[in-house]
Amino acid sequence: MIDTKHIQINDFDYPLPDERIAKFPLEQRDHSKLLLYDKGKISEDKFFNLHQYIPSGTLMVMNNTKVIQARIHFRKSTGALIEVFLLEPSMPTDYEQVFQTRGHCQWVCLIGNLKKWKGGALTCTFALPDSQSACTLTAELCGQKGTGYLVDFTWTCDNEGDDDDDYDNDNDDENLSFAELIDVVGELPIPPYLNRETQESDKRTYQTVYSKIKGSVAAPTAGLHFTPEVLQSLDAKGVEREELTLHVGAGTFKPVKSAKIADHEMHSETFCVAKHTIEALLDHNCEVLAVGTTSVRTLESLYYLGCMVSADPDISEYDLHVTQWQPYDNAERLSAVEAITALQTYMEAKNLTAIHGSTQIIIAPGYEYKIVKKLITNFHQPKSTLLLLVSAFLAGGDWHEIYDYALAHDFRFLSYGDSSLIVP
């Protein structure tokens, strides 16, 4: 029996030369290499042949989150550059609502060059493309929340081409939505290990072709390999597809600095799963091919939500949160089907069309997977929680075999790199 909390992170280190980190994606995203791990046997192919390795009737689940332009730069009159990095909405807390707000909202943010922001408001004025309008965005620091800071945003737009009688700055209906605002003034965040500035091309290539729901500050990168043609070939094969939404937070890049996993605090991420996806899980005996680690974290967290609502059918949806060590501290007795059935019953009783929750789950060796049976994933950083997740998924297999093969056979690593299909 593995004592997960006492795992030494140094056991999950490997040499990754900088030149093996893909700084840009391939021109044709589905021409990336695909490592195939099937019960210990390793081979390789191209991603556009993925359909050849997935049986008809398989349920594939992917994360449809969309990366937002979360980096906003302000320059003070002194010349100091302050970066405000959007983490999660605070007022309103709902992602859909916050992106629809006009004129005011509040976010939890990271602040770059915080010591230069000594109170007071920051402002930036910008012109709207293809318009005579100019907008002013104001940011005010109003407290701290966890490791982030609460920032109040207000904004107004002036239309220089209209008479004052025809345009009222105080009319929110005439103002930009926050989604429209950050599309103009924000910058798409790319992983820090790329060691380069964001390029215009990243706005297209750092999104999956099926991204829909805005909210992430990092892409679910296993999905970056898919093209409409790959999806069509999977459909023709009879592979069934469902989507969920987990908004990827900046914590996905948080390194494990503690020697033991027990001392590492996982970040929390919100997710949403539609009722029809819950029903699809039950139709497939709760056995799934997950695209990416974010889908894994969501699907496995659903099991624990099912256990929670089974034990307390009256629990509030606002309390549906999976803590970091919940899978290891509680001896859950439900099967996956029983847990997901309990979740379905809970949703029906509360007339919910989707289940909203959050998770801090850490998946590491010693974890017993409940729902995910196959996994598509990229190659992850040394000493990362994502590498721990992959190691746990191998069910006794050695992650070194996969990574040694990838390093020896010119695979490209990390977000813009190649991928693997793992069948333990």
C-alpha positions as a Markdown table, in Angstrom:
| # | Residue | x | y | z |
|---|---|---|---|---|
| 1 | Met | 0.0 | 0.0 | 0.0 |
| 2 | Ile | 1.4 | 3.4 | -1.1 |
| 3 | Asp | 1.4 | 6.1 | 1.5 |
| 4 | Thr | 0.5 | 8.9 | -0.9 |
| 5 | Lys | 1.1 | 11.8 | 1.5 |
| 6 | His | 4.7 | 10.7 | 2.0 |
| 7 | Ile | 5.6 | 10.5 | -1.6 |
| 8 | Gln | 8.9 | 12.2 | -2.3 |
| 9 | Ile | 8.6 | 14.6 | -5.2 |
| 10 | Asn | 12.3 | 14.1 | -6.2 |
| 11 | Asp | 11.2 | 10.6 | -7.3 |
| 12 | Phe | 9.3 | 12.3 | -10.1 |
| 13 | Asp | 12.2 | 14.3 | -11.6 |
| 14 | Tyr | 13.7 | 13.7 | -15.0 |
| 15 | Pro | 16.0 | 15.7 | -17.3 |
| 16 | Leu | 14.1 | 17.9 | -19.7 |
| 17 | Pro | 16.4 | 20.0 | -21.9 |
| 18 | Asp | 15.0 | 23.3 | -22.9 |
| 19 | Glu | 15.2 | 22.4 | -26.6 |
| 20 | Arg | 12.7 | 19.6 | -26.1 |
| 21 | Ile | 10.1 | 22.0 | -24.9 |
| 22 | Ala | 7.9 | 23.0 | -27.8 |
| 23 | Lys | 7.9 | 26.8 | -28.0 |
| 24 | Phe | 5.3 | 26.8 | -30.8 |
| 25 | Pro | 2.8 | 24.3 | -32.1 |
| 26 | Leu | 3.1 | 22.5 | -35.4 |
| 27 | Glu | 1.5 | 24.2 | -38.3 |
| 28 | Gln | -1.0 | 21.3 | -38.6 |
| 29 | Arg | -2.0 | 20.5 | -35.0 |
| 30 | Asp | -3.2 | 16.9 | -35.8 |
| 31 | His | 0.3 | 16.0 | -37.3 |
| 32 | Ser | 1.7 | 15.9 | -33.8 |
| 33 | Lys | 3.2 | 12.6 | -32.6 |
| 34 | Leu | 1.1 | 10.2 | -30.6 |
| 35 | Leu | 2.7 | 7.8 | -28.1 |
| 36 | Leu | 0.7 | 4.7 | -27.6 |
| 37 | Tyr | 0.9 | 2.9 | -24.2 |
| 38 | Asp | -1.2 | -0.2 | -24.2 |
| 39 | Lys | -0.8 | -2.3 | -21.1 |
| 40 | Gly | 2.9 | -1.8 | -21.0 |
| 41 | Lys | 3.6 | -2.0 | -24.7 |
| 42 | Ile | 4.8 | 1.3 | -26.3 |
| 43 | Ser | 4.6 | 2.4 | -29.9 |
| 44 | Glu | 3.9 | 5.6 | -31.8 |
| 45 | Asp | 1.8 | 7.1 | -34.6 |
| 46 | Lys | 0.5 | 10.5 | -35.7 |
| 47 | Phe | -2.4 | 12.1 | -33.9 |
| 48 | Phe | -4.6 | 12.2 | -37.0 |
| 49 | Asn | -4.8 | 8.3 | -36.7 |
| 50 | Leu | -6.2 | 8.5 | -33.2 |
| 51 | His | -9.5 | 6.9 | -34.3 |
| 52 | Gln | -7.7 | 3.7 | -35.2 |
| 53 | Tyr | -6.9 | 3.1 | -31.5 |
| 54 | Ile | -10.2 | 3.8 | -29.9 |
| 55 | Pro | -13.0 | 1.2 | -30.1 |
| 56 | Ser | -16.5 | 2.0 | -31.3 |
| 57 | Gly | -18.8 | 2.8 | -28.5 |
| 58 | Thr | -16.1 | 4.4 | -26.3 |
| 59 | Leu | -17.3 | 7.5 | -24.4 |
| 60 | Met | -14.7 | 10.3 | -24.8 |
| 61 | Val | -15.0 | 13.3 | -22.5 |
| 62 | Met | -13.3 | 16.6 | -23.2 |
| 63 | Asn | -13.0 | 20.0 | -21.5 |
| 64 | Asn | -14.6 | 22.8 | -23.5 |
| 65 | Thr | -13.3 | 25.7 | -21.5 |
| 66 | Lys | -11.9 | 28.7 | -23.4 |
| 67 | Val | -8.8 | 30.7 | -22.4 |
| 68 | Ile | -9.4 | 34.3 | -21.7 |
| 69 | Gln | -7.1 | 37.3 | -22.2 |
| 70 | Ala | -6.4 | 37.4 | -18.5 |
| 71 | Arg | -3.3 | 39.6 | -18.4 |
| 72 | Ile | -4.1 | 43.4 | -18.2 |
| 73 | His | -1.3 | 45.9 | -18.1 |
| 74 | Phe | -1.4 | 49.3 | -16.5 |
| 75 | Arg | 1.3 | 51.9 | -16.6 |
| 76 | Lys | 1.5 | 54.4 | -13.8 |
| 77 | Ser | 2.5 | 58.1 | -14.3 |
| 78 | Thr | 5.9 | 57.2 | -12.9 |
| 79 | Gly | 6.4 | 54.7 | -15.7 |
| 80 | Ala | 6.0 | 51.6 | -13.6 |
| 81 | Leu | 4.3 | 48.7 | -15.3 |
| 82 | Ile | 1.7 | 46.9 | -13.2 |
| 83 | Glu | 0.3 | 43.6 | -14.5 |
| 84 | Val | -3.1 | 42.5 | -13.2 |
| 85 | Phe | -3.7 | 38.8 | -13.9 |
| 86 | Leu | -7.3 | 37.6 | -13.6 |
| 87 | Leu | -7.7 | 34.4 | -11.6 |
| 88 | Glu | -11.4 | 34.0 | -10.7 |
| 89 | Pro | -14.5 | 36.2 | -10.5 |
| 90 | Ser | -15.5 | 37.6 | -7.1 |
| 91 | Met | -18.5 | 39.8 | -7.9 |
| 92 | Pro | -20.4 | 38.2 | -9.4 |
| 93 | Thr | -18.9 | 34.8 | -8.8 |
| 94 | Asp | -20.5 | 33.1 | -11.7 |
| 95 | Tyr | -18.3 | 33.1 | -14.8 |
| 96 | Glu | -21.2 | 33.6 | -17.3 |
| 97 | Gln | -22.6 | 36.5 | -15.3 |
| 98 | Val | -19.2 | 38.2 | -14.8 |
| 99 | Phe | -18.4 | 38.2 | -18.5 |
| 100 | Gln | -21.8 | 39.8 | -19.2 |
| 101 | Thr | -21.4 | 42.7 | -16.7 |
| 102 | Arg | -21.2 | 46.2 | -18.1 |
| 103 | Gly | -19.3 | 48.9 | -16.2 |
| 104 | His | -18.3 | 47.1 | -13.0 |
| 105 | Cys | -17.1 | 43.7 | -11.7 |
| 106 | Gln | -14.6 | 42.4 | -9.2 |
| 107 | Trp | -12.0 | 39.6 | -9.6 |
| 108 | Val | -9.4 | 37.8 | -7.5 |
| 109 | Cys | -6.1 | 38.6 | -9.3 |
| 110 | Leu | -2.4 | 38.1 | -9.1 |
| 111 | Ile | -0.5 | 41.4 | -9.2 |
| 112 | Gly | 2.8 | 41.8 | -11.0 |
| 113 | Asn | 5.1 | 44.5 | -9.6 |
| 114 | Leu | 2.7 | 44.9 | -6.6 |
| 115 | Lys | 5.2 | 47.0 | -4.6 |
| 116 | Lys | 4.9 | 49.7 | -7.2 |
| 117 | Trp | 1.1 | 49.9 | -6.7 |
| 118 | Lys | 0.9 | 51.8 | -3.4 |
| 119 | Gly | -2.9 | 52.4 | -3.4 |
| 120 | Gly | -5.0 | 54.6 | -5.6 |
| 121 | Ala | -6.6 | 53.7 | -8.9 |
| 122 | Leu | -4.8 | 52.5 | -12.0 |
| 123 | Thr | -6.2 | 53.5 | -15.4 |
| 124 | Cys | -5.7 | 52.7 | -19.0 |
| 125 | Thr | -7.4 | 54.2 | -22.0 |
| 126 | Phe | -7.7 | 52.4 | -25.3 |
| 127 | Ala | -9.4 | 52.7 | -28.6 |
| 128 | Leu | -11.8 | 50.1 | -29.9 |
| 129 | Pro | -10.9 | 48.5 | -33.2 |
| 130 | Asp | -12.9 | 49.7 | -36.2 |
| 131 | Ser | -14.6 | 52.3 | -34.1 |
| 132 | Gln | -14.4 | 55.9 | -33.0 |
| 133 | Ser | -15.0 | 54.9 | -29.4 |
| 134 | Ala | -12.4 | 55.1 | -26.7 |
| 135 | Cys | -12.7 | 53.3 | -23.3 |
| 136 | Thr | -11.2 | 53.9 | -19.9 |
| 137 | Leu | -10.6 | 51.0 | -17.6 |
| 138 | Thr | -10.0 | 51.6 | -13.9 |
| 139 | Ala | -8.6 | 49.1 | -11.4 |
| 140 | Glu | -8.7 | 49.6 | -7.6 |
| 141 | Leu | -7.1 | 47.3 | -5.1 |
| 142 | Cys | -9.6 | 46.5 | -2.3 |
| 143 | Gly | -8.2 | 43.6 | -0.3 |
| 144 | Gln | -6.6 | 40.2 | -0.3 |
| 145 | Lys | -8.1 | 36.8 | -0.8 |
| 146 | Gly | -5.9 | 33.8 | -0.2 |
| 147 | Thr | -2.8 | 34.2 | -2.3 |
| 148 | Gly | -4.5 | 36.7 | -4.6 |
| 149 | Tyr | -5.9 | 40.2 | -4.4 |
| 150 | Leu | -9.4 | 41.6 | -4.9 |
| 151 | Val | -9.4 | 44.1 | -7.7 |
| 152 | Asp | -12.4 | 46.3 | -8.5 |
| 153 | Phe | -12.8 | 47.0 | -12.2 |
| 154 | Thr | -14.9 | 49.9 | -13.6 |
| 155 | Trp | -15.0 | 51.0 | -17.2 |
| 156 | Thr | -16.7 | 53.6 | -19.5 |
| 157 | Cys | -16.7 | 54.2 | -23.2 |
| 158 | Asp | -17.0 | 57.5 | -25.1 |
| 159 | Asn | -18.2 | 57.6 | -28.7 |
| 160 | Glu | -16.5 | 60.6 | -30.3 |
| 161 | Gly | -18.6 | 60.3 | -33.4 |
| 162 | Asp | -21.9 | 60.7 | -31.6 |
| 163 | Asp | -23.5 | 63.8 | -30.1 |
| 164 | Asp | -23.7 | 63.9 | -26.4 |
| 165 | Asp | -27.5 | 63.8 | -26.7 |
| 166 | Asp | -27.3 | 60.4 | -28.5 |
| 167 | Tyr | -24.8 | 58.8 | -26.2 |
| 168 | Asp | -24.8 | 58.5 | -22.4 |
| 169 | Asn | -21.7 | 57.2 | -20.6 |
| 170 | Asp | -23.8 | 56.2 | -17.7 |
| 171 | Asn | -26.0 | 53.9 | -19.8 |
| 172 | Asp | -24.7 | 50.4 | -19.2 |
| 173 | Asp | -26.4 | 49.1 | -22.3 |
| 174 | Glu | -24.0 | 51.2 | -24.4 |
| 175 | Asn | -21.0 | 50.0 | -22.5 |
| 176 | Leu | -18.8 | 47.0 | -23.3 |
| 177 | Ser | -19.4 | 43.7 | -21.6 |
| 178 | Phe | -16.4 | 42.6 | -19.6 |
| 179 | Ala | -15.9 | 39.8 | -22.1 |
| 180 | Glu | -15.6 | 42.3 | -24.9 |
| 181 | Leu | -13.4 | 44.5 | -22.8 |
| 182 | Ile | -10.7 | 42.0 | -22.1 |
| 183 | Asp | -10.8 | 40.8 | -25.7 |
| 184 | Val | -9.5 | 44.3 | -26.5 |
| 185 | Val | -7.3 | 45.3 | -23.6 |
| 186 | Gly | -6.2 | 41.9 | -22.3 |
| 187 | Glu | -3.4 | 39.7 | -23.3 |
| 188 | Leu | -3.7 | 35.9 | -23.7 |
| 189 | Pro | -1.5 | 34.2 | -21.0 |
| 190 | Ile | 0.8 | 31.5 | -22.3 |
| 191 | Pro | 2.8 | 29.1 | -20.0 |
| 192 | Pro | 5.8 | 30.7 | -18.3 |
| 193 | Tyr | 8.1 | 27.9 | -19.3 |
| 194 | Leu | 7.8 | 29.0 | -23.0 |
| 195 | Asn | 10.0 | 31.9 | -22.1 |
| 196 | Arg | 8.6 | 34.2 | -24.8 |
| 197 | Glu | 6.0 | 36.9 | -25.4 |
| 198 | Thr | 2.5 | 36.1 | -26.4 |
| 199 | Gln | 2.1 | 36.2 | -30.2 |
| 200 | Glu | -1.0 | 37.0 | -32.2 |
| 201 | Ser | -1.0 | 33.4 | -33.4 |
| 202 | Asp | -1.4 | 32.1 | -29.9 |
| 203 | Lys | -4.9 | 33.5 | -29.8 |
| 204 | Arg | -5.8 | 30.8 | -32.3 |
| 205 | Thr | -3.4 | 28.0 | -31.5 |
| 206 | Tyr | -3.7 | 28.1 | -27.7 |
| 207 | Gln | -7.4 | 27.2 | -27.9 |
| 208 | Thr | -8.9 | 23.9 | -28.6 |
| 209 | Val | -11.1 | 23.8 | -31.7 |
| 210 | Tyr | -14.1 | 22.9 | -29.4 |
| 211 | Ser | -13.5 | 25.6 | -26.8 |
| 212 | Lys | -16.8 | 27.4 | -25.9 |
| 213 | Ile | -17.0 | 28.5 | -22.3 |
| 214 | Lys | -14.8 | 31.4 | -21.3 |
| 215 | Gly | -12.9 | 31.2 | -18.0 |
| 216 | Ser | -9.5 | 29.5 | -18.2 |
| 217 | Val | -6.1 | 31.2 | -17.8 |
| 218 | Ala | -4.5 | 28.1 | -19.4 |
| 219 | Ala | -5.5 | 25.8 | -22.1 |
| 220 | Pro | -6.5 | 22.1 | -21.6 |
| 221 | Thr | -3.5 | 21.2 | -23.8 |
| 222 | Ala | -4.3 | 17.6 | -24.6 |
| 223 | Gly | -7.2 | 19.0 | -26.6 |
| 224 | Leu | -4.9 | 21.2 | -28.7 |
| 225 | His | -4.2 | 18.2 | -31.1 |
| 226 | Phe | -7.8 | 17.8 | -32.2 |
| 227 | Thr | -9.0 | 19.2 | -35.5 |
| 228 | Pro | -12.5 | 19.0 | -37.1 |
| 229 | Glu | -11.1 | 16.2 | -39.3 |
| 230 | Val | -10.0 | 14.2 | -36.3 |
| 231 | Leu | -13.4 | 14.7 | -34.6 |
| 232 | Gln | -15.2 | 13.6 | -37.8 |
| 233 | Ser | -13.1 | 10.4 | -38.0 |
| 234 | Leu | -13.9 | 9.6 | -34.3 |
| 235 | Asp | -17.6 | 10.2 | -35.1 |
| 236 | Ala | -17.4 | 7.9 | -38.1 |
| 237 | Lys | -15.8 | 5.3 | -35.9 |
| 238 | Gly | -18.7 | 5.4 | -33.5 |
| 239 | Val | -16.9 | 7.1 | -30.6 |
| 240 | Glu | -19.3 | 9.0 | -28.5 |
| 241 | Arg | -18.3 | 12.4 | -27.3 |
| 242 | Glu | -19.4 | 14.5 | -24.3 |
| 243 | Glu | -18.0 | 17.8 | -22.9 |
| 244 | Leu | -17.6 | 19.3 | -19.5 |
| 245 | Thr | -16.2 | 22.6 | -18.3 |
| 246 | Leu | -13.4 | 23.0 | -15.8 |
| 247 | His | -11.8 | 26.5 | -15.8 |
| 248 | Val | -8.1 | 25.9 | -15.6 |
| 249 | Gly | -6.4 | 28.2 | -13.0 |
| 250 | Ala | -2.9 | 29.6 | -12.8 |
| 251 | Gly | -2.2 | 27.0 | -10.1 |
| 252 | Thr | -1.8 | 24.4 | -12.8 |
| 253 | Phe | 1.7 | 25.8 | -13.2 |
| 254 | Lys | 2.4 | 25.9 | -9.5 |
| 255 | Pro | 5.5 | 23.9 | -8.9 |
| 256 | Val | 5.8 | 21.4 | -6.0 |
| 257 | Lys | 8.3 | 23.0 | -3.8 |
| 258 | Ser | 7.9 | 20.7 | -0.8 |
| 259 | Ala | 9.9 | 17.5 | -0.4 |
| 260 | Lys | 6.8 | 15.5 | 0.5 |
| 261 | Ile | 3.5 | 15.7 | -1.3 |
| 262 | Ala | 1.7 | 16.1 | 2.0 |
| 263 | Asp | 3.1 | 19.6 | 2.3 |
| 264 | His | 1.9 | 20.7 | -1.1 |
| 265 | Glu | -1.4 | 22.7 | -1.2 |
| 266 | Met | -3.4 | 22.1 | -4.4 |
| 267 | His | -5.2 | 24.9 | -6.1 |
| 268 | Ser | -9.0 | 24.9 | -6.4 |
| 269 | Glu | -10.8 | 24.9 | -9.7 |
| 270 | Thr | -14.5 | 25.2 | -10.6 |
| 271 | Phe | -16.3 | 22.9 | -13.0 |
| 272 | Cys | -19.7 | 22.4 | -14.5 |
| 273 | Val | -21.1 | 19.1 | -15.9 |
| 274 | Ala | -24.4 | 18.9 | -17.8 |
| 275 | Lys | -27.1 | 16.4 | -16.8 |
| 276 | His | -26.9 | 14.7 | -20.2 |
| 277 | Thr | -23.2 | 14.1 | -19.6 |
| 278 | Ile | -24.1 | 12.4 | -16.2 |
| 279 | Glu | -26.6 | 10.3 | -18.1 |
| 280 | Ala | -24.0 | 9.4 | -20.7 |
| 281 | Leu | -21.6 | 8.2 | -18.0 |
| 282 | Leu | -24.3 | 5.9 | -16.6 |
| 283 | Asp | -25.1 | 4.6 | -20.2 |
| 284 | His | -21.4 | 3.6 | -20.4 |
| 285 | Asn | -21.1 | 2.0 | -17.0 |
| 286 | Cys | -19.1 | 5.0 | -15.8 |
| 287 | Glu | -16.1 | 4.0 | -17.9 |
| 288 | Val | -14.5 | 6.9 | -19.9 |
| 289 | Leu | -11.7 | 7.9 | -22.1 |
| 290 | Ala | -10.7 | 11.4 | -20.7 |
| 291 | Val | -9.0 | 14.0 | -22.9 |
| 292 | Gly | -6.5 | 15.8 | -20.6 |
| 293 | Thr | -5.8 | 16.0 | -16.9 |
| 294 | Thr | -8.5 | 18.6 | -16.4 |
| 295 | Ser | -11.2 | 16.2 | -17.6 |
| 296 | Val | -9.7 | 13.6 | -15.3 |
| 297 | Arg | -9.9 | 15.9 | -12.3 |
| 298 | Thr | -13.5 | 16.7 | -13.0 |
| 299 | Leu | -14.6 | 13.2 | -13.7 |
| 300 | Glu | -12.9 | 11.7 | -10.7 |
| 301 | Ser | -14.3 | 14.5 | -8.5 |
| 302 | Leu | -17.8 | 13.6 | -9.7 |
| 303 | Tyr | -17.5 | 10.3 | -7.9 |
| 304 | Tyr | -16.8 | 12.1 | -4.6 |
| 305 | Leu | -19.7 | 14.5 | -5.2 |
| 306 | Gly | -21.9 | 11.5 | -5.7 |
| 307 | Cys | -20.7 | 10.1 | -2.4 |
| 308 | Met | -21.5 | 13.4 | -0.7 |
| 309 | Val | -25.0 | 13.7 | -2.0 |
| 310 | Ser | -25.6 | 10.0 | -1.2 |
| 311 | Ala | -24.7 | 10.6 | 2.4 |
| 312 | Asp | -26.6 | 13.9 | 2.6 |
| 313 | Pro | -29.3 | 14.4 | -0.1 |
| 314 | Asp | -30.1 | 17.9 | 1.3 |
| 315 | Ile | -26.6 | 19.2 | 0.9 |
| 316 | Ser | -26.4 | 22.6 | -0.8 |
| 317 | Glu | -24.9 | 22.8 | -4.3 |
| 318 | Tyr | -22.7 | 25.5 | -2.9 |
| 319 | Asp | -21.0 | 22.9 | -0.6 |
| 320 | Leu | -20.1 | 20.5 | -3.4 |
| 321 | His | -16.4 | 20.8 | -3.1 |
| 322 | Val | -13.8 | 18.0 | -3.2 |
| 323 | Thr | -10.9 | 18.6 | -0.8 |
| 324 | Gln | -7.3 | 17.7 | -1.6 |
| 325 | Trp | -7.1 | 14.6 | 0.6 |
| 326 | Gln | -10.8 | 13.5 | 0.5 |
| 327 | Pro | -10.1 | 10.4 | -1.7 |
| 328 | Tyr | -7.4 | 9.2 | 0.8 |
| 329 | Asp | -9.0 | 10.1 | 4.1 |
| 330 | Asn | -12.4 | 8.5 | 3.5 |
| 331 | Ala | -13.0 | 4.9 | 2.8 |
| 332 | Glu | -15.8 | 5.3 | 0.2 |
| 333 | Arg | -18.0 | 2.2 | -0.3 |
| 334 | Leu | -20.0 | 3.2 | -3.4 |
| 335 | Ser | -19.2 | 1.9 | -6.8 |
| 336 | Ala | -18.8 | 4.4 | -9.6 |
| 337 | Val | -22.3 | 3.7 | -10.9 |
| 338 | Glu | -23.8 | 4.0 | -7.5 |
| 339 | Ala | -22.1 | 7.4 | -6.9 |
| 340 | Ile | -23.1 | 8.8 | -10.3 |
| 341 | Thr | -26.6 | 7.5 | -9.9 |
| 342 | Ala | -26.8 | 9.3 | -6.6 |
| 343 | Leu | -25.6 | 12.5 | -8.3 |
| 344 | Gln | -28.3 | 12.0 | -11.0 |
| 345 | Thr | -31.0 | 11.6 | -8.4 |
| 346 | Tyr | -29.8 | 14.7 | -6.5 |
| 347 | Met | -30.0 | 16.7 | -9.8 |
| 348 | Glu | -33.4 | 15.5 | -10.5 |
| 349 | Ala | -34.6 | 16.3 | -7.0 |
| 350 | Lys | -33.3 | 19.8 | -7.2 |
| 351 | Asn | -34.3 | 20.3 | -10.9 |
| 352 | Leu | -30.7 | 21.0 | -12.0 |
| 353 | Thr | -29.8 | 20.9 | -15.6 |
| 354 | Ala | -26.1 | 20.9 | -14.7 |
| 355 | Ile | -24.0 | 20.2 | -11.6 |
| 356 | His | -21.6 | 22.9 | -10.4 |
| 357 | Gly | -18.8 | 22.1 | -8.1 |
| 358 | Ser | -15.1 | 22.8 | -7.3 |
| 359 | Thr | -12.2 | 20.5 | -6.6 |
| 360 | Gln | -8.8 | 20.5 | -5.0 |
| 361 | Ile | -8.3 | 16.8 | -5.6 |
| 362 | Ile | -4.7 | 15.6 | -5.9 |
| 363 | Ile | -4.3 | 12.4 | -7.8 |
| 364 | Ala | -1.0 | 10.6 | -7.1 |
| 365 | Pro | 0.2 | 7.1 | -6.7 |
| 366 | Gly | -2.0 | 5.3 | -4.3 |
| 367 | Tyr | -5.1 | 6.9 | -5.8 |
| 368 | Glu | -7.7 | 4.4 | -7.2 |
| 369 | Tyr | -9.3 | 5.7 | -10.4 |
| 370 | Lys | -13.1 | 5.4 | -10.4 |
| 371 | Ile | -14.3 | 6.5 | -13.8 |
| 372 | Val | -11.4 | 7.2 | -16.1 |
| 373 | Lys | -10.2 | 4.1 | -17.9 |
| 374 | Lys | -8.2 | 5.6 | -20.8 |
| 375 | Leu | -6.3 | 8.9 | -21.0 |
| 376 | Ile | -5.1 | 11.2 | -23.7 |
| 377 | Thr | -2.5 | 13.6 | -22.3 |
| 378 | Asn | 0.6 | 15.6 | -23.1 |
| 379 | Phe | 4.1 | 15.2 | -21.6 |
| 380 | His | 4.3 | 17.1 | -18.3 |
| 381 | Gln | 6.9 | 19.0 | -16.4 |
| 382 | Pro | 9.3 | 17.2 | -14.0 |
| 383 | Lys | 8.2 | 17.2 | -10.4 |
| 384 | Ser | 4.7 | 18.3 | -11.2 |
| 385 | Thr | 1.3 | 17.2 | -9.9 |
| 386 | Leu | 0.3 | 16.3 | -13.4 |
| 387 | Leu | 3.2 | 13.8 | -13.6 |
| 388 | Leu | 1.9 | 12.3 | -10.4 |
| 389 | Leu | -1.5 | 12.0 | -11.9 |
| 390 | Val | -0.1 | 10.1 | -14.9 |
| 391 | Ser | 1.9 | 7.8 | -12.6 |
| 392 | Ala | -1.1 | 7.0 | -10.6 |
| 393 | Phe | -3.1 | 6.1 | -13.8 |
| 394 | Leu | -0.5 | 3.6 | -14.9 |
| 395 | Ala | -1.7 | 1.2 | -12.1 |
| 396 | Gly | 1.7 | -0.3 | -11.4 |
| 397 | Gly | 3.3 | 0.7 | -14.7 |
| 398 | Asp | 6.4 | 2.9 | -14.7 |
| 399 | Trp | 6.0 | 6.5 | -15.9 |
| 400 | His | 9.8 | 6.4 | -16.7 |
| 401 | Glu | 9.2 | 4.0 | -19.5 |
| 402 | Ile | 6.9 | 6.4 | -21.3 |
| 403 | Tyr | 9.1 | 9.5 | -20.7 |
| 404 | Asp | 12.3 | 7.7 | -21.6 |
| 405 | Tyr | 10.8 | 6.5 | -24.9 |
| 406 | Ala | 9.5 | 10.0 | -25.6 |
| 407 | Leu | 12.9 | 11.6 | -24.9 |
| 408 | Ala | 14.7 | 9.0 | -27.0 |
| 409 | His | 12.3 | 9.3 | -30.0 |
| 410 | Asp | 12.2 | 13.1 | -30.5 |
| 411 | Phe | 8.8 | 13.8 | -28.9 |
| 412 | Arg | 8.1 | 17.4 | -28.2 |
| 413 | Phe | 7.2 | 18.3 | -24.5 |
| 414 | Leu | 4.7 | 20.4 | -22.5 |
| 415 | Ser | 1.7 | 22.5 | -23.7 |
| 416 | Tyr | 2.5 | 22.8 | -27.4 |
| 417 | Gly | 4.2 | 19.4 | -27.6 |
| 418 | Asp | 3.1 | 15.9 | -28.6 |
| 419 | Ser | 0.7 | 13.6 | -26.8 |
| 420 | Ser | 0.0 | 10.1 | -25.6 |
| 421 | Leu | -2.8 | 7.7 | -25.4 |
| 422 | Ile | -2.5 | 5.6 | -22.2 |
| 423 | Val | -4.4 | 2.4 | -21.6 |
| 424 | Pro | -3.1 | 0.9 | -18.3 |
